[in-house]
Amino acid sequence: MGISRRTVVERQLKLLCDIGLVQKARLPPNARTTATIGYDLTGLVTRLERMRPAEAKSPKVAARIDDLRAERAAEAMRDMTSRAGGSPFDLRE
């Protein structure tokens, strides 16, 4: 087709940036890469989390959405547990 894979990726990333789902972000100097610019996918992840599995076009996507929600819930519970000193139900600071 006369177009490189990199061009396709860059155009798609630009489109995602233009609609606000992805943000360009400068990487910290101590990042383990030679790249200086990275991408913040928070907006895209938030949008995907709001999708109901029934809205997903494929069963694999619906299952992955459910997996991401479960991972986020587990991460939140671990965070609450670590701040509470062992119990997620004792949230005294």
N, C-alpha and C positions, 0 to 999 in steps of 0.2 A: 504494500500500500504506500510505500515511500515515506513512512513516518517511523521514527524510533520509539521504542518502548518508553524511554526516558521522557520524550515529548508528551506522550499520552499521559504518563503519571503526573508530569508537571501541570498539564492542562486540567486534569481532574482535581489536583490539589488546589489550583487557583480557583476553580469553580466552587469547591467546598469552602475555601476562604471567603469568596465573594458572598456566599449565602449565609456565612456566619457559623458554620458547623465546625470549622477548623481554624485555629489561629497560629500564625507564625510566631515562633519564640526563639530568642537568642539563647544558645546553649551556654552553660557556665564554662569557664576556662578549664576546669578540671574534668570535664566530660571525657569519657573514653572513646573519642572519635575525632576525626579530623574535620568534621562538619562544624560549621559555626551557627547554622540555623536548624532548628527542629520544629516540630509541629505539636501543638497542644490539641488533643482530641476530645477535650472535656465536653464541648458542645455536641459533638457527634455521639459520644457515649450517653449523654443526657437524653438526647433525642431517641436513641435506640432503647434506652431504659423505659421511656414513656410508651413505646409501642406495645400494644397487646400482642401476644403470640398469634392470635387469630389474624392480625393485620400482616403478618409476615407471609411472604410469597411461597416459602418452602418450609417443610417440617424441620429441616436442619437449622434454619435461621430461627424458627420459633423455639427449638430446643436450646439453642445457644443463648437466646434472650433469657430464657428461664435460668440457665446456668449462670449467666452474668448477674442476675438478680440474687441468686443464692450466694454467689461469691461475695457480692457487696454486703449482703446481710451478715454473712459470717465474719467479714472484715470489720464491720461495725460492732459486732458483738465482741470480737477480740480486742478492739480498741477500747470499748467500754470496760471490759474485764481488766485490761492492763491499767487503766486509769483508776479503777476501783480497788486495785490490790488483790484481785483474784475472783471477785464475785461481780457479775454484771448487774446485780440487784442492789449492791451497796455502792452508790455513786457519790459518797461524801468526798469532798476535795480535801 
